[in-house]
Amino acid sequence: MPTPHELSAFLSDLMPRLGAIAKDGYENPGPVEWKERGQPVTAIDRRIETLAREAIHQAWPGHAIQGEEHGSTPGNAPTTWYIDPIDGTMNFARGLPFFSVSIGAWRHDRMIAGSVLDPLRNEHFHAAAGLGAHLNERPLQLKPGRVLRDANVSLQTSAGSRYLKTPGFMPALQRRVAKTRRMGSIALEMAYVAAGRMDLVVGGRSKPQDWWDIAGAWAVLEESGGAVLDLSGKNLSPDSSHLVAGEPGLAREFIDWFESHPA
């Protein structure tokens, strides 16, 4: 069974190849198809995921894979890979320079390795369980002490989320925190939290979160000292439709605020 370090080293070799495809296709992504409203896909998405799947199965044929574009491939080993070939396809397809390639590996009860690559800025956020998180070669470590009123918060919500169904939530949030952002790639924004560029990512939808969207950044954030929680304050589970990701104390401060007096 490969160690977290071996999985992370594999990703460090693979991600530049995937990123090169994304970067080369950025200004000419070709036709855009729509899986559903607000869910575009390009041939570049599919090409990247196909290459990632082939590389994983060549290295470890028994590993399971969950990918955004090509679905589920079962395995006979305890490791499952989650692939988002381009997180932020809407940005990518429209020429907005904020998207990422994101891959994470789950074993038993945690993400044990993960990578998020911004191919335009050549920034590789990566982590392995027990070995810390890095941005390229620089170690990442969250510092406790930030409070909600000073926080820079990424709000990743859809119309079906509890947040937007709560009367007065948006103006209350604007009053409670320093700034809100929505930049279009939740994986990259979670990686930005690990790097100290943002403080919190708050996500919500009407159905469970797609783990391929967040898997790579999940590993990075946890290894930097952060937490990825649901609105009960527990670790995110496959049934969770809402997440709060950041330094643990700040994440729990947001959850307490929302549950006690959101409006």
PyMOL commands that set and color helices and strands:
alter all, ss='L'
color gray80, all
select helices_A, chain A and resi 4-25+43-59+89-94+148-150+162-165+169-176+186-194+211-223+248-260
alter helices_A, ss='H'
color red, helices_A
select strands_A, chain A and resi 33-36+39-41+64-67+71-73+79-87+100-107+110-118+123-128+132-135+138-140+152-157+179-181+200-204+227-229+242-246
alter strands_A, ss='S'
color yellow, strands_A
deselect
rebuild
show_as cartoon
